[in-house]
Amino acid sequence: MGFAIVLAGGRGSRLGGAKASVPLEGRPLIAHVLAAVRAGGLEPVVVAKRDSELPRLGCRVVREPDLPRHPLCGIVAGLRAIAAPAAVVCPTDMPFLEGDLLAWLHSLPEPLAVVRSAGRLHPLLGRYAAELLPRLEAMLPAQPAMRQVAEQLGARIVDERELRRFGDPARLLANVNTPAGLGSAGG
């Protein structure tokens, strides 16, 4: 069985805090992502800060260092914790991900593969190989934009044409970051 690292360490300030617990269609936001992970046959590992509020999850939770507050910190902590060749990384705020997409991303041979839709790179959704850990750890002190991380590491870009096999890319990659986004997602 492969792993999926679900990043839940963000502050959620645009959404009013505790992003993972915000209800969407009667369930916490993170529950939608965990359901997709499990549907894809992957074992979820949630990575969060010590002060991150999480609902009851029924899976392993890894507490990342308090600083820096950067997604790369969660990716590094997750990859260290699973001790597996690779994992799919996904954010807690993409509730419309599909299990088949996550399983397919996990199966890709490239050390780093991230998705792009509507001209926007989504580097928090992709396959990250453990072999990248030394380079990811070396980048962490500079806290680069995740787009830069993907560029510097020569990520394979999964485009909309490939994503369409799994559904409408705009829906699959819809982020719920604000109350308005939550409302349009059905919350």
C-alpha positions as CSV (number, residue, x, y, z in Angstrom):
1,M,0.0,0.0,0.0
2,G,1.2,3.5,-0.8
3,F,0.9,6.6,1.3
4,A,-0.7,10.0,0.9
5,I,0.6,12.9,3.0
6,V,-2.3,15.3,3.7
7,L,-1.1,18.7,4.6
8,A,-3.1,20.2,7.5
9,G,-0.6,22.6,9.1
10,G,-1.8,25.9,7.6
11,R,-3.3,28.6,9.7
12,G,-6.5,28.8,7.7
13,S,-6.7,32.5,8.4
14,R,-8.6,33.3,5.2
15,L,-11.2,30.7,6.2
16,G,-11.4,31.8,9.9
17,G,-9.0,29.2,11.3
18,A,-9.2,25.4,11.9
19,K,-9.5,24.7,8.1
20,A,-9.5,20.9,8.5
21,S,-12.5,21.1,10.8
22,V,-14.7,23.5,8.7
23,P,-17.9,21.6,7.8
24,L,-18.6,20.9,4.1
25,E,-21.7,18.9,3.3
26,G,-22.0,17.8,6.9
27,R,-18.4,16.5,7.2
28,P,-15.1,18.2,8.1
29,L,-13.3,19.5,5.1
30,I,-10.4,17.2,5.6
31,A,-12.8,14.2,5.7
32,H,-13.4,14.6,2.0
33,V,-9.7,14.5,1.2
34,L,-9.2,11.4,3.4
35,A,-12.1,9.6,1.7
36,A,-10.4,10.2,-1.7
37,V,-7.1,9.0,-0.4
38,R,-8.7,5.8,0.9
39,A,-10.7,5.4,-2.3
40,G,-7.4,5.5,-4.1
41,G,-6.0,2.6,-2.0
42,L,-3.6,4.8,-0.2
43,E,-2.9,5.1,3.5
44,P,-3.4,8.7,4.7
45,V,-0.9,10.4,7.0
46,V,-2.0,13.8,8.2
47,V,0.8,16.3,8.8
48,A,0.0,19.3,11.0
49,K,1.5,21.7,13.4
50,R,1.1,21.1,17.2
51,D,-1.4,24.0,17.4
52,S,-3.5,22.8,14.4
53,E,-7.0,21.9,15.4
54,L,-8.0,18.6,13.8
55,P,-11.3,16.7,14.0
56,R,-11.3,13.0,14.8
57,L,-9.5,11.5,11.8
58,G,-9.0,7.7,12.3
59,C,-5.5,7.8,10.7
60,R,-1.9,8.5,11.7
61,V,-1.1,12.2,12.5
62,V,2.4,13.5,12.3
63,R,3.2,16.7,14.1
64,E,5.6,18.8,12.1
65,P,8.0,21.4,13.6
66,D,6.4,24.7,14.7
67,L,8.7,26.6,12.4
68,P,8.9,27.3,9.7
69,R,5.2,27.8,8.7
70,H,5.7,26.6,5.2
71,P,4.2,23.7,3.2
72,L,7.7,22.3,2.5
73,C,8.0,21.7,6.3
74,G,5.0,19.4,6.2
75,I,6.2,17.6,3.1
76,V,9.6,16.9,4.7
77,A,8.1,15.8,8.0
78,G,5.6,13.5,6.1
79,L,8.3,11.9,3.9
80,R,10.5,11.3,7.0
81,A,7.6,9.8,8.9
82,I,6.5,7.3,6.3
83,A,9.9,5.8,5.4
84,A,8.5,4.8,1.9
85,P,9.9,5.4,-1.6
86,A,7.3,8.0,-2.4
87,A,4.0,9.5,-1.4
88,V,1.2,11.6,-2.9
89,V,1.0,14.9,-1.2
90,C,-2.3,16.8,-1.1
91,P,-3.7,19.7,0.8
92,T,-6.6,19.5,3.2
93,D,-8.5,22.1,1.2
94,M,-9.1,20.2,-2.1
95,P,-12.4,18.4,-1.2
96,F,-13.2,17.2,-4.7
97,L,-10.1,15.1,-5.3
98,E,-10.8,11.6,-6.7
99,G,-9.2,8.4,-5.5
100,D,-8.3,7.3,-9.0
101,L,-6.4,10.5,-9.6
102,L,-4.4,10.1,-6.4
103,A,-3.6,6.4,-7.1
104,W,-2.5,7.4,-10.6
105,L,-0.2,10.2,-9.3
106,H,1.3,7.7,-6.8
107,S,2.1,5.3,-9.7
108,L,4.1,7.9,-11.7
109,P,7.8,7.1,-12.1
110,E,9.1,10.6,-11.8
111,P,10.6,11.7,-8.4
112,L,8.4,14.8,-8.5
113,A,5.2,15.3,-10.4
114,V,2.8,18.2,-9.8
115,V,-0.4,19.3,-11.5
116,R,-1.3,22.4,-13.5
117,S,-4.7,23.6,-14.5
118,A,-5.9,26.8,-16.1
119,G,-2.3,27.9,-16.3
120,R,-1.8,27.6,-12.6
121,L,0.6,25.2,-11.0
122,H,-0.6,23.3,-8.0
123,P,2.6,22.1,-6.3
124,L,0.9,20.9,-3.2
125,L,-0.8,18.1,-5.2
126,G,1.6,15.6,-6.6
127,R,4.0,12.8,-6.2
128,Y,7.1,13.4,-4.0
129,A,9.8,10.7,-3.8
130,A,11.8,10.2,-0.7
131,E,15.0,10.5,-2.7
132,L,14.3,14.2,-2.9
133,L,14.5,14.6,0.9
134,P,18.1,15.9,1.1
135,R,17.3,18.6,-1.6
136,L,13.9,19.5,0.0
137,E,15.6,19.8,3.4
138,A,18.3,22.0,2.0
139,M,15.6,24.3,0.4
140,L,13.6,24.6,3.6
141,P,15.5,27.4,5.3
142,A,15.0,29.8,2.4
143,Q,11.2,29.0,2.4
144,P,10.9,29.3,-1.4
145,A,7.5,29.5,-3.2
146,M,6.4,25.9,-3.9
147,R,6.4,26.8,-7.6
148,Q,10.1,27.4,-7.3
149,V,10.6,24.1,-5.6
150,A,8.9,22.3,-8.5
151,E,10.9,24.3,-11.0
152,Q,14.3,23.8,-9.3
153,L,13.7,20.1,-8.9
154,G,12.6,19.6,-12.5
155,A,9.1,18.4,-11.7
156,R,7.0,16.6,-14.3
157,I,4.0,18.7,-14.9
158,V,0.7,16.8,-15.1
159,D,-1.5,18.9,-17.4
160,E,-5.2,19.3,-17.9
161,R,-5.3,16.8,-20.7
162,E,-4.1,14.1,-18.3
163,L,-6.3,15.3,-15.5
164,R,-9.5,15.2,-17.6
165,R,-9.4,11.4,-17.4
166,F,-10.4,11.8,-13.7
167,G,-13.0,14.5,-14.0
168,D,-13.3,18.2,-14.6
169,P,-9.9,19.7,-13.6
170,A,-11.5,22.9,-12.3
171,R,-13.6,20.8,-9.9
172,L,-10.9,18.3,-9.0
173,L,-8.5,21.1,-8.0
174,A,-11.0,23.5,-6.4
175,N,-9.5,25.0,-3.3
176,V,-11.6,26.0,-0.3
177,N,-9.7,28.8,1.2
178,T,-12.3,31.4,2.0
179,P,-15.9,31.6,3.3
180,A,-17.0,32.4,-0.3
181,G,-15.1,29.3,-1.6
182,L,-16.8,27.2,1.1
183,G,-20.2,28.5,0.0
184,S,-19.6,27.8,-3.7
185,A,-18.4,24.3,-2.8
186,G,-21.6,23.5,-1.0
187,G,-20.8,24.4,2.6
